[in-house]
Amino acid sequence: MKLNKQGFMFIEVMLVLLLVSITCCSLLTGYKACVLAMQQYNRLELAFELLEVRNVEAADALAAEQGLFIERKEFIDNLQIKQEIITVRECRNQKVLVNKVRYALSE
């Protein structure tokens, strides 16, 4: 079977279109991965900032707006040292983003 000039041109055009579509798919996949990584980073950064907020109500309200939940537990040991454990979780899957422990002398 012999291909004429039009047959070769058709094959070349199809190969170029295939390469272009593969390149576009790769770029879109890379862009989507980058966007997801930035969203995750922003949520993690927000979680760290929420740990430092002393106003509990404001921190809880901001966390709820962003789909996060702040859990606080306090313990006082035998030496009268108070431990406050603060955990920031995602609401939808309970994934822990950040844990922090604060120590203080009990009053």
Biopython code that builds the backbone (N, CA, C, O; Angstrom):
import numpy as np
from Bio.PDB.StructureBuilder import StructureBuilder

atoms = [
    (1, "MET", "N", (0.837, -1.171, 0.000)),
    (1, "MET", "CA", (0.000, 0.000, 0.000)),
    (1, "MET", "C", (0.880, 1.231, 0.000)),
    (1, "MET", "O", (1.765, 1.382, 0.842)),
    (2, "LYS", "N", (0.626, 2.105, -0.950)),
    (2, "LYS", "CA", (1.412, 3.327, -1.065)),
    (2, "LYS", "C", (0.559, 4.517, -0.636)),
    (2, "LYS", "O", (-0.624, 4.618, -0.964)),
    (3, "LEU", "N", (1.212, 5.423, 0.119)),
    (3, "LEU", "CA", (0.530, 6.645, 0.537)),
    (3, "LEU", "C", (0.942, 7.776, -0.385)),
    (3, "LEU", "O", (2.111, 7.927, -0.740)),
    (4, "ASN", "N", (-0.037, 8.554, -0.757)),
    (4, "ASN", "CA", (0.288, 9.715, -1.574)),
    (4, "ASN", "C", (0.619, 10.892, -0.651)),
    (4, "ASN", "O", (0.653, 10.754, 0.572)),
    (5, "LYS", "N", (0.859, 12.037, -1.261)),
    (5, "LYS", "CA", (1.249, 13.230, -0.514)),
    (5, "LYS", "C", (0.157, 13.643, 0.475)),
    (5, "LYS", "O", (0.464, 14.076, 1.586)),
    (6, "GLN", "N", (-1.101, 13.516, 0.088)),
    (6, "GLN", "CA", (-2.200, 13.903, 0.974)),
    (6, "GLN", "C", (-2.263, 12.974, 2.192)),
    (6, "GLN", "O", (-2.582, 13.415, 3.296)),
    (7, "GLY", "N", (-1.960, 11.703, 1.990)),
    (7, "GLY", "CA", (-1.970, 10.752, 3.099)),
    (7, "GLY", "C", (-0.913, 11.086, 4.134)),
    (7, "GLY", "O", (-1.177, 11.036, 5.335)),
    (8, "PHE", "N", (0.292, 11.431, 3.670)),
    (8, "PHE", "CA", (1.352, 11.826, 4.590)),
    (8, "PHE", "C", (0.988, 13.116, 5.324)),
    (8, "PHE", "O", (1.256, 13.248, 6.518)),
    (9, "MET", "N", (0.389, 14.051, 4.624)),
    (9, "MET", "CA", (0.002, 15.312, 5.235)),
    (9, "MET", "C", (-1.056, 15.079, 6.310)),
    (9, "MET", "O", (-1.017, 15.699, 7.373)),
    (10, "PHE", "N", (-1.993, 14.188, 6.031)),
    (10, "PHE", "CA", (-3.038, 13.870, 6.998)),
    (10, "PHE", "C", (-2.426, 13.262, 8.263)),
    (10, "PHE", "O", (-2.819, 13.614, 9.375)),
    (11, "ILE", "N", (-1.468, 12.354, 8.092)),
    (11, "ILE", "CA", (-0.804, 11.722, 9.233)),
    (11, "ILE", "C", (-0.026, 12.764, 10.038)),
    (11, "ILE", "O", (-0.055, 12.743, 11.269)),
    (12, "GLU", "N", (0.664, 13.670, 9.355)),
    (12, "GLU", "CA", (1.412, 14.723, 10.041)),
    (12, "GLU", "C", (0.486, 15.624, 10.846)),
    (12, "GLU", "O", (0.791, 15.980, 11.984)),
    (13, "VAL", "N", (-0.637, 15.988, 10.257)),
    (13, "VAL", "CA", (-1.603, 16.847, 10.954)),
    (13, "VAL", "C", (-2.152, 16.125, 12.176)),
    (13, "VAL", "O", (-2.292, 16.731, 13.238)),
    (14, "MET", "N", (-2.463, 14.853, 12.044)),
    (14, "MET", "CA", (-2.990, 14.085, 13.168)),
    (14, "MET", "C", (-1.956, 13.967, 14.287)),
    (14, "MET", "O", (-2.305, 14.076, 15.463)),
    (15, "LEU", "N", (-0.683, 13.743, 13.934)),
    (15, "LEU", "CA", (0.373, 13.670, 14.946)),
    (15, "LEU", "C", (0.555, 15.007, 15.667)),
    (15, "LEU", "O", (0.740, 15.040, 16.883)),
    (16, "VAL", "N", (0.503, 16.101, 14.917)),
    (16, "VAL", "CA", (0.614, 17.430, 15.532)),
    (16, "VAL", "C", (-0.552, 17.673, 16.480)),
    (16, "VAL", "O", (-0.353, 18.178, 17.585)),
    (17, "LEU", "N", (-1.771, 17.321, 16.063)),
    (17, "LEU", "CA", (-2.936, 17.489, 16.927)),
    (17, "LEU", "C", (-2.829, 16.617, 18.179)),
    (17, "LEU", "O", (-3.217, 17.041, 19.267)),
    (18, "LEU", "N", (-2.310, 15.413, 18.026)),
    (18, "LEU", "CA", (-2.121, 14.526, 19.163)),
    (18, "LEU", "C", (-1.118, 15.114, 20.148)),
    (18, "LEU", "O", (-1.356, 15.111, 21.355)),
    (19, "LEU", "N", (-0.003, 15.617, 19.640)),
    (19, "LEU", "CA", (1.010, 16.226, 20.514)),
    (19, "LEU", "C", (0.465, 17.466, 21.220)),
    (19, "LEU", "O", (0.742, 17.683, 22.400)),
    (20, "VAL", "N", (-0.301, 18.270, 20.507)),
    (20, "VAL", "CA", (-0.889, 19.467, 21.103)),
    (20, "VAL", "C", (-1.868, 19.082, 22.208)),
    (20, "VAL", "O", (-1.873, 19.697, 23.275)),
    (21, "SER", "N", (-2.692, 18.074, 21.960)),
    (21, "SER", "CA", (-3.668, 17.667, 22.984)),
    (21, "SER", "C", (-2.970, 17.078, 24.207)),
    (21, "SER", "O", (-3.394, 17.331, 25.334)),
    (22, "ILE", "N", (-1.915, 16.305, 24.007)),
    (22, "ILE", "CA", (-1.161, 15.743, 25.133)),
    (22, "ILE", "C", (-0.512, 16.866, 25.940)),
    (22, "ILE", "O", (-0.526, 16.842, 27.170)),
    (23, "THR", "N", (0.055, 17.842, 25.244)),
    (23, "THR", "CA", (0.681, 18.978, 25.922)),
    (23, "THR", "C", (-0.345, 19.767, 26.718)),
    (23, "THR", "O", (-0.083, 20.147, 27.859)),
    (24, "CYS", "N", (-1.500, 20.017, 26.137)),
    (24, "CYS", "CA", (-2.550, 20.760, 26.843)),
    (24, "CYS", "C", (-3.026, 20.001, 28.076)),
    (24, "CYS", "O", (-3.223, 20.597, 29.135)),
    (25, "CYS", "N", (-3.210, 18.704, 27.946)),
    (25, "CYS", "CA", (-3.638, 17.904, 29.097)),
    (25, "CYS", "C", (-2.588, 17.940, 30.204)),
    (25, "CYS", "O", (-2.926, 18.043, 31.383)),
    (26, "SER", "N", (-1.321, 17.854, 29.823)),
    (26, "SER", "CA", (-0.250, 17.908, 30.818)),
    (26, "SER", "C", (-0.227, 19.260, 31.521)),
    (26, "SER", "O", (-0.065, 19.324, 32.739)),
    (27, "LEU", "N", (-0.387, 20.336, 30.763)),
    (27, "LEU", "CA", (-0.403, 21.665, 31.358)),
    (27, "LEU", "C", (-1.592, 21.844, 32.299)),
    (27, "LEU", "O", (-1.447, 22.408, 33.383)),
    (28, "LEU", "N", (-2.752, 21.372, 31.893)),
    (28, "LEU", "CA", (-3.940, 21.498, 32.732)),
    (28, "LEU", "C", (-3.813, 20.672, 34.010)),
    (28, "LEU", "O", (-4.226, 21.114, 35.082)),
    (29, "THR", "N", (-3.249, 19.484, 33.896)),
    (29, "THR", "CA", (-3.046, 18.641, 35.072)),
    (29, "THR", "C", (-2.056, 19.303, 36.033)),
    (29, "THR", "O", (-2.273, 19.321, 37.245)),
    (30, "GLY", "N", (-0.982, 19.838, 35.486)),
    (30, "GLY", "CA", (-0.002, 20.546, 36.319)),
    (30, "GLY", "C", (-0.604, 21.767, 36.985)),
    (30, "GLY", "O", (-0.317, 22.035, 38.152)),
    (31, "TYR", "N", (-1.427, 22.510, 36.273)),
    (31, "TYR", "CA", (-2.077, 23.702, 36.823)),
    (31, "TYR", "C", (-3.028, 23.314, 37.951)),
    (31, "TYR", "O", (-3.064, 23.965, 38.995)),
    (32, "LYS", "N", (-3.798, 22.249, 37.731)),
    (32, "LYS", "CA", (-4.740, 21.795, 38.758)),
    (32, "LYS", "C", (-3.995, 21.351, 40.013)),
    (32, "LYS", "O", (-4.419, 21.663, 41.125)),
    (33, "ALA", "N", (-2.900, 20.632, 39.847)),
    (33, "ALA", "CA", (-2.105, 20.191, 40.994)),
    (33, "ALA", "C", (-1.533, 21.386, 41.746)),
    (33, "ALA", "O", (-1.488, 21.388, 42.976)),
    (34, "CYS", "N", (-1.102, 22.390, 41.015)),
    (34, "CYS", "CA", (-0.554, 23.599, 41.631)),
    (34, "CYS", "C", (-1.627, 24.335, 42.424)),
    (34, "CYS", "O", (-1.367, 24.793, 43.537)),
    (35, "VAL", "N", (-2.820, 24.454, 41.871)),
    (35, "VAL", "CA", (-3.927, 25.124, 42.555)),
    (35, "VAL", "C", (-4.298, 24.371, 43.826)),
    (35, "VAL", "O", (-4.517, 24.990, 44.867)),
    (36, "LEU", "N", (-4.373, 23.054, 43.758)),
    (36, "LEU", "CA", (-4.697, 22.251, 44.941)),
    (36, "LEU", "C", (-3.625, 22.391, 46.016)),
    (36, "LEU", "O", (-3.941, 22.476, 47.203)),
    (37, "ALA", "N", (-2.365, 22.416, 45.607)),
    (37, "ALA", "CA", (-1.276, 22.573, 46.573)),
    (37, "ALA", "C", (-1.349, 23.937, 47.252)),
    (37, "ALA", "O", (-1.124, 24.040, 48.458)),
    (38, "MET", "N", (-1.661, 24.982, 46.492)),
    (38, "MET", "CA", (-1.781, 26.325, 47.077)),
    (38, "MET", "C", (-2.965, 26.398, 48.032)),
    (38, "MET", "O", (-2.868, 27.037, 49.079)),
    (39, "GLN", "N", (-4.075, 25.761, 47.694)),
    (39, "GLN", "CA", (-5.231, 25.755, 48.590)),
    (39, "GLN", "C", (-4.887, 25.045, 49.901)),
    (39, "GLN", "O", (-5.259, 25.510, 50.979)),
    (40, "GLN", "N", (-4.185, 23.933, 49.806)),
    (40, "GLN", "CA", (-3.781, 23.194, 51.004)),
    (40, "GLN", "C", (-2.831, 24.030, 51.851)),
    (40, "GLN", "O", (-2.945, 24.064, 53.077)),
    (41, "TYR", "N", (-1.896, 24.702, 51.194)),
    (41, "TYR", "CA", (-0.944, 25.555, 51.917)),
    (41, "TYR", "C", (-1.670, 26.689, 52.624)),
    (41, "TYR", "O", (-1.362, 27.005, 53.773)),
    (42, "ASN", "N", (-2.642, 27.306, 51.939)),
    (42, "ASN", "CA", (-3.389, 28.410, 52.544)),
    (42, "ASN", "C", (-4.185, 27.935, 53.761)),
    (42, "ASN", "O", (-4.255, 28.649, 54.762)),
    (43, "ARG", "N", (-4.780, 26.756, 53.694)),
    (43, "ARG", "CA", (-5.525, 26.214, 54.839)),
    (43, "ARG", "C", (-4.579, 25.926, 56.004)),
    (43, "ARG", "O", (-4.919, 26.185, 57.159)),
    (44, "LEU", "N", (-3.416, 25.402, 55.712)),
    (44, "LEU", "CA", (-2.443, 25.109, 56.753)),
    (44, "LEU", "C", (-1.932, 26.402, 57.395)),
    (44, "LEU", "O", (-1.771, 26.475, 58.613)),
    (45, "GLU", "N", (-1.682, 27.405, 56.579)),
    (45, "GLU", "CA", (-1.231, 28.697, 57.101)),
    (45, "GLU", "C", (-2.314, 29.316, 57.996)),
    (45, "GLU", "O", (-2.005, 29.864, 59.054)),
    (46, "LEU", "N", (-3.571, 29.229, 57.575)),
    (46, "LEU", "CA", (-4.676, 29.729, 58.379)),
    (46, "LEU", "C", (-4.761, 28.973, 59.699)),
    (46, "LEU", "O", (-5.007, 29.576, 60.744)),
    (47, "ALA", "N", (-4.562, 27.664, 59.659)),
    (47, "ALA", "CA", (-4.611, 26.857, 60.878)),
    (47, "ALA", "C", (-3.547, 27.310, 61.876)),
    (47, "ALA", "O", (-3.818, 27.402, 63.073)),
    (48, "PHE", "N", (-2.332, 27.594, 61.386)),
    (48, "PHE", "CA", (-1.280, 28.084, 62.270)),
    (48, "PHE", "C", (-1.654, 29.439, 62.868)),
    (48, "PHE", "O", (-1.401, 29.685, 64.047)),
    (49, "GLU", "N", (-2.248, 30.310, 62.070)),
    (49, "GLU", "CA", (-2.659, 31.620, 62.574)),
    (49, "GLU", "C", (-3.776, 31.493, 63.606)),
    (49, "GLU", "O", (-3.803, 32.247, 64.579)),
    (50, "LEU", "N", (-4.693, 30.556, 63.408)),
    (50, "LEU", "CA", (-5.784, 30.362, 64.357)),
    (50, "LEU", "C", (-5.275, 29.913, 65.728)),
    (50, "LEU", "O", (-5.891, 30.216, 66.750)),
    (51, "LEU", "N", (-4.165, 29.199, 65.748)),
    (51, "LEU", "CA", (-3.601, 28.754, 67.020)),
    (51, "LEU", "C", (-3.149, 29.924, 67.888)),
    (51, "LEU", "O", (-3.170, 29.836, 69.115)),
    (52, "GLU", "N", (-2.747, 31.001, 67.258)),
    (52, "GLU", "CA", (-2.193, 32.134, 67.990)),
    (52, "GLU", "C", (-3.248, 33.136, 68.444)),
    (52, "GLU", "O", (-2.947, 34.023, 69.243)),
    (53, "VAL", "N", (-4.467, 33.015, 67.956)),
    (53, "VAL", "CA", (-5.517, 33.970, 68.310)),
    (53, "VAL", "C", (-5.961, 33.705, 69.749)),
    (53, "VAL", "O", (-6.311, 32.578, 70.100)),
    (54, "ARG", "N", (-5.943, 34.749, 70.574)),
    (54, "ARG", "CA", (-6.342, 34.607, 71.982)),
    (54, "ARG", "C", (-7.853, 34.736, 72.158)),
    (54, "ARG", "O", (-8.409, 34.219, 73.127)),
    (55, "ASN", "N", (-8.521, 35.422, 71.228)),
    (55, "ASN", "CA", (-9.969, 35.591, 71.295)),
    (55, "ASN", "C", (-10.614, 34.309, 70.760)),
    (55, "ASN", "O", (-10.675, 34.093, 69.550)),
    (56, "VAL", "N", (-11.088, 33.473, 71.666)),
    (56, "VAL", "CA", (-11.592, 32.140, 71.321)),
    (56, "VAL", "C", (-12.798, 32.225, 70.383)),
    (56, "VAL", "O", (-12.883, 31.471, 69.414)),
    (57, "GLU", "N", (-13.725, 33.134, 70.664)),
    (57, "GLU", "CA", (-14.938, 33.241, 69.844)),
    (57, "GLU", "C", (-14.606, 33.671, 68.411)),
    (57, "GLU", "O", (-15.158, 33.133, 67.451)),
    (58, "ALA", "N", (-13.708, 34.636, 68.278)),
    (58, "ALA", "CA", (-13.325, 35.102, 66.940)),
    (58, "ALA", "C", (-12.620, 34.000, 66.159)),
    (58, "ALA", "O", (-12.860, 33.822, 64.965)),
    (59, "ALA", "N", (-11.750, 33.264, 66.841)),
    (59, "ALA", "CA", (-11.032, 32.170, 66.182)),
    (59, "ALA", "C", (-11.999, 31.075, 65.742)),
    (59, "ALA", "O", (-11.879, 30.541, 64.640)),
    (60, "ASP", "N", (-12.956, 30.743, 66.606)),
    (60, "ASP", "CA", (-13.941, 29.710, 66.260)),
    (60, "ASP", "C", (-14.810, 30.138, 65.083)),
    (60, "ASP", "O", (-15.117, 29.329, 64.207)),
    (61, "ALA", "N", (-15.207, 31.408, 65.063)),
    (61, "ALA", "CA", (-16.044, 31.904, 63.966)),
    (61, "ALA", "C", (-15.283, 31.867, 62.643)),
    (61, "ALA", "O", (-15.825, 31.431, 61.627)),
    (62, "LEU", "N", (-14.031, 32.321, 62.652)),
    (62, "LEU", "CA", (-13.221, 32.305, 61.427)),
    (62, "LEU", "C", (-12.969, 30.870, 60.965)),
    (62, "LEU", "O", (-13.011, 30.579, 59.769)),
    (63, "ALA", "N", (-12.711, 29.987, 61.909)),
    (63, "ALA", "CA", (-12.482, 28.581, 61.556)),
    (63, "ALA", "C", (-13.723, 27.976, 60.919)),
    (63, "ALA", "O", (-13.627, 27.251, 59.929)),
    (64, "ALA", "N", (-14.894, 28.275, 61.488)),
    (64, "ALA", "CA", (-16.142, 27.728, 60.937)),
    (64, "ALA", "C", (-16.390, 28.225, 59.524)),
    (64, "ALA", "O", (-16.874, 27.474, 58.676)),
    (65, "GLU", "N", (-16.061, 29.490, 59.263)),
    (65, "GLU", "CA", (-16.228, 30.042, 57.908)),
    (65, "GLU", "C", (-15.368, 29.293, 56.895)),
    (65, "GLU", "O", (-15.753, 29.143, 55.735)),
    (66, "GLN", "N", (-14.211, 28.827, 57.334)),
    (66, "GLN", "CA", (-13.268, 28.152, 56.435)),
    (66, "GLN", "C", (-13.402, 26.630, 56.455)),
    (66, "GLN", "O", (-12.591, 25.932, 55.846)),
    (67, "GLY", "N", (-14.416, 26.110, 57.145)),
    (67, "GLY", "CA", (-14.615, 24.669, 57.187)),
    (67, "GLY", "C", (-13.663, 23.968, 58.133)),
    (67, "GLY", "O", (-13.326, 22.801, 57.931)),
    (68, "LEU", "N", (-13.224, 24.682, 59.175)),
    (68, "LEU", "CA", (-12.304, 24.119, 60.152)),
    (68, "LEU", "C", (-12.963, 24.094, 61.526)),
    (68, "LEU", "O", (-13.955, 24.783, 61.762)),
    (69, "PHE", "N", (-12.402, 23.295, 62.429)),
    (69, "PHE", "CA", (-12.916, 23.175, 63.783)),
    (69, "PHE", "C", (-11.729, 23.240, 64.737)),
    (69, "PHE", "O", (-10.721, 22.566, 64.527)),
    (70, "ILE", "N", (-11.849, 24.053, 65.785)),
    (70, "ILE", "CA", (-10.783, 24.168, 66.778)),
    (70, "ILE", "C", (-11.216, 23.436, 68.044)),
    (70, "ILE", "O", (-12.263, 23.730, 68.620)),
    (71, "GLU", "N", (-10.406, 22.493, 68.459)),
    (71, "GLU", "CA", (-10.683, 21.711, 69.668)),
    (71, "GLU", "C", (-9.667, 22.109, 70.742)),
    (71, "GLU", "O", (-8.462, 22.126, 70.489)),
    (72, "ARG", "N", (-10.156, 22.425, 71.930)),
    (72, "ARG", "CA", (-9.280, 22.836, 73.024)),
    (72, "ARG", "C", (-9.487, 21.917, 74.225)),
    (72, "ARG", "O", (-10.620, 21.609, 74.595)),
    (73, "LYS", "N", (-8.377, 21.482, 74.831)),
    (73, "LYS", "CA", (-8.431, 20.663, 76.046)),
    (73, "LYS", "C", (-7.416, 21.233, 77.029)),
    (73, "LYS", "O", (-6.321, 21.640, 76.640)),
    (74, "GLU", "N", (-7.787, 21.257, 78.300)),
    (74, "GLU", "CA", (-6.872, 21.726, 79.339)),
    (74, "GLU", "C", (-6.664, 20.633, 80.377)),
    (74, "GLU", "O", (-7.602, 19.938, 80.770)),
    (75, "PHE", "N", (-5.421, 20.497, 80.812)),
    (75, "PHE", "CA", (-5.057, 19.543, 81.845)),
    (75, "PHE", "C", (-4.161, 20.249, 82.851)),
    (75, "PHE", "O", (-3.344, 21.089, 82.474)),
    (76, "ILE", "N", (-4.308, 19.913, 84.125)),
    (76, "ILE", "CA", (-3.407, 20.420, 85.162)),
    (76, "ILE", "C", (-2.796, 19.205, 85.839)),
    (76, "ILE", "O", (-3.504, 18.348, 86.366)),
    (77, "ASP", "N", (-1.473, 19.143, 85.817)),
    (77, "ASP", "CA", (-0.804, 17.976, 86.395)),
    (77, "ASP", "C", (-0.518, 18.192, 87.882)),
    (77, "ASP", "O", (-0.915, 19.206, 88.455)),
    (78, "ASN", "N", (0.169, 17.240, 88.496)),
    (78, "ASN", "CA", (0.463, 17.280, 89.934)),
    (78, "ASN", "C", (1.360, 18.448, 90.327)),
    (78, "ASN", "O", (1.319, 18.890, 91.475)),
    (79, "LEU", "N", (2.155, 18.949, 89.419)),
    (79, "LEU", "CA", (3.060, 20.069, 89.706)),
    (79, "LEU", "C", (2.405, 21.421, 89.447)),
    (79, "LEU", "O", (3.080, 22.450, 89.434)),
    (80, "GLN", "N", (1.096, 21.416, 89.243)),
    (80, "GLN", "CA", (0.306, 22.628, 88.985)),
    (80, "GLN", "C", (0.737, 23.324, 87.691)),
    (80, "GLN", "O", (0.719, 24.551, 87.600)),
    (81, "ILE", "N", (1.118, 22.533, 86.708)),
    (81, "ILE", "CA", (1.437, 23.064, 85.379)),
    (81, "ILE", "C", (0.238, 22.799, 84.484)),
    (81, "ILE", "O", (-0.198, 21.660, 84.316)),
    (82, "LYS", "N", (-0.281, 23.869, 83.920)),
    (82, "LYS", "CA", (-1.463, 23.753, 83.055)),
    (82, "LYS", "C", (-1.008, 23.511, 81.618)),
    (82, "LYS", "O", (-0.154, 24.225, 81.092)),
    (83, "GLN", "N", (-1.586, 22.508, 81.008)),
    (83, "GLN", "CA", (-1.321, 22.212, 79.599)),
    (83, "GLN", "C", (-2.605, 22.485, 78.815)),
    (83, "GLN", "O", (-3.667, 21.947, 79.130)),
    (84, "GLU", "N", (-2.492, 23.316, 77.807)),
    (84, "GLU", "CA", (-3.632, 23.567, 76.922)),
    (84, "GLU", "C", (-3.283, 22.989, 75.562)),
    (84, "GLU", "O", (-2.338, 23.435, 74.911)),
    (85, "ILE", "N", (-4.051, 21.994, 75.136)),
    (85, "ILE", "CA", (-3.814, 21.351, 73.838)),
    (85, "ILE", "C", (-4.843, 21.901, 72.860)),
    (85, "ILE", "O", (-6.050, 21.793, 73.078)),
    (86, "ILE", "N", (-4.341, 22.496, 71.775)),
    (86, "ILE", "CA", (-5.217, 23.093, 70.759)),
    (86, "ILE", "C", (-5.012, 22.319, 69.462)),
    (86, "ILE", "O", (-3.887, 22.164, 68.986)),
    (87, "THR", "N", (-6.103, 21.843, 68.906)),
    (87, "THR", "CA", (-6.066, 21.073, 67.658)),
    (87, "THR", "C", (-6.973, 21.743, 66.636)),
    (87, "THR", "O", (-8.126, 22.056, 66.932)),
    (88, "VAL", "N", (-6.454, 21.960, 65.441)),
    (88, "VAL", "CA", (-7.262, 22.485, 64.337)),
    (88, "VAL", "C", (-7.507, 21.341, 63.372)),
    (88, "VAL", "O", (-6.573, 20.720, 62.863)),
    (89, "ARG", "N", (-8.799, 21.072, 63.130)),
    (89, "ARG", "CA", (-9.206, 19.963, 62.254)),
    (89, "ARG", "C", (-10.069, 20.482, 61.113)),
    (89, "ARG", "O", (-10.682, 21.546, 61.202)),
    (90, "GLU", "N", (-10.098, 19.700, 60.038)),
    (90, "GLU", "CA", (-11.048, 19.966, 58.962)),
    (90, "GLU", "C", (-12.392, 19.374, 59.373)),
    (90, "GLU", "O", (-12.444, 18.278, 59.930)),
    (91, "CYS", "N", (-13.463, 20.086, 59.104)),
    (91, "CYS", "CA", (-14.800, 19.611, 59.512)),
    (91, "CYS", "C", (-15.233, 18.374, 58.733)),
    (91, "CYS", "O", (-15.799, 17.445, 59.310)),
    (92, "ARG", "N", (-14.974, 18.355, 57.445)),
    (92, "ARG", "CA", (-15.564, 17.298, 56.618)),
    (92, "ARG", "C", (-14.948, 15.923, 56.834)),
    (92, "ARG", "O", (-15.648, 14.917, 56.725)),
    (93, "ASN", "N", (-13.653, 15.855, 57.138)),
    (93, "ASN", "CA", (-13.045, 14.531, 57.299)),
    (93, "ASN", "C", (-12.275, 14.372, 58.611)),
    (93, "ASN", "O", (-11.605, 13.359, 58.811)),
    (94, "GLN", "N", (-12.360, 15.346, 59.494)),
    (94, "GLN", "CA", (-11.712, 15.313, 60.813)),
    (94, "GLN", "C", (-10.189, 15.177, 60.738)),
    (94, "GLN", "O", (-9.556, 14.759, 61.708)),
    (95, "LYS", "N", (-9.605, 15.526, 59.599)),
    (95, "LYS", "CA", (-8.156, 15.464, 59.442)),
    (95, "LYS", "C", (-7.509, 16.548, 60.304)),
    (95, "LYS", "O", (-7.920, 17.708, 60.255)),
    (96, "VAL", "N", (-6.510, 16.180, 61.084)),
    (96, "VAL", "CA", (-5.809, 17.130, 61.939)),
    (96, "VAL", "C", (-4.817, 17.920, 61.093)),
    (96, "VAL", "O", (-3.945, 17.345, 60.441)),
    (97, "LEU", "N", (-4.960, 19.243, 61.111)),
    (97, "LEU", "CA", (-4.025, 20.099, 60.391)),
    (97, "LEU", "C", (-2.858, 20.504, 61.286)),
    (97, "LEU", "O", (-1.699, 20.439, 60.877)),
    (98, "VAL", "N", (-3.178, 20.928, 62.525)),
    (98, "VAL", "CA", (-2.142, 21.427, 63.428)),
    (98, "VAL", "C", (-2.500, 21.065, 64.867)),
    (98, "VAL", "O", (-3.665, 21.113, 65.262)),
    (99, "ASN", "N", (-1.495, 20.707, 65.630)),
    (99, "ASN", "CA", (-1.611, 20.520, 67.077)),
    (99, "ASN", "C", (-0.626, 21.468, 67.751)),
    (99, "ASN", "O", (0.483, 21.678, 67.260)),
    (100, "LYS", "N", (-1.039, 22.039, 68.880)),
    (100, "LYS", "CA", (-0.128, 22.878, 69.643)),
    (100, "LYS", "C", (-0.418, 22.681, 71.117)),
    (100, "LYS", "O", (-1.573, 22.536, 71.518)),
    (101, "VAL", "N", (0.637, 22.675, 71.924)),
    (101, "VAL", "CA", (0.500, 22.547, 73.368)),
    (101, "VAL", "C", (1.091, 23.801, 73.993)),
    (101, "VAL", "O", (2.230, 24.175, 73.710)),
    (102, "ARG", "N", (0.300, 24.447, 74.850)),
    (102, "ARG", "CA", (0.769, 25.611, 75.609)),
    (102, "ARG", "C", (0.915, 25.184, 77.058)),
    (102, "ARG", "O", (0.071, 24.469, 77.598)),
    (103, "TYR", "N", (2.005, 25.634, 77.685)),
    (103, "TYR", "CA", (2.235, 25.341, 79.084)),
    (103, "TYR", "C", (2.179, 26.637, 79.881)),
    (103, "TYR", "O", (2.642, 27.677, 79.413)),
    (104, "ALA", "N", (1.620, 26.577, 81.072)),
    (104, "ALA", "CA", (1.574, 27.728, 81.968)),
    (104, "ALA", "C", (1.468, 27.208, 83.397)),
    (104, "ALA", "O", (1.021, 26.087, 83.636)),
    (105, "LEU", "N", (1.888, 28.044, 84.336)),
    (105, "LEU", "CA", (1.711, 27.700, 85.742)),
    (105, "LEU", "C", (0.270, 27.900, 86.119)),
    (105, "LEU", "O", (-0.333, 28.916, 85.776)),
    (106, "SER", "N", (-0.289, 26.939, 86.823)),
    (106, "SER", "CA", (-1.673, 27.034, 87.227)),
    (106, "SER", "C", (-1.809, 28.077, 88.330)),
    (106, "SER", "O", (-0.907, 28.256, 89.148)),
    (107, "GLU", "N", (-2.933, 28.750, 88.338)),
    (107, "GLU", "CA", (-3.150, 29.805, 89.342)),
    (107, "GLU", "C", (-3.756, 29.262, 90.595)),
    (107, "GLU", "O", (-4.002, 30.015, 91.538)),
]
sb = StructureBuilder()
sb.init_structure("model")
sb.init_model(0)
sb.init_chain("A")
sb.init_seg("    ")
for serial, (resi, resn, name, xyz) in enumerate(atoms, 1):
    if name == "N":
        sb.init_residue(resn, " ", resi, " ")
    sb.init_atom(name, np.array(xyz, "f"), 0.0, 1.0, " ", f" {name:<3s}", serial, name[0])
structure = sb.get_structure()
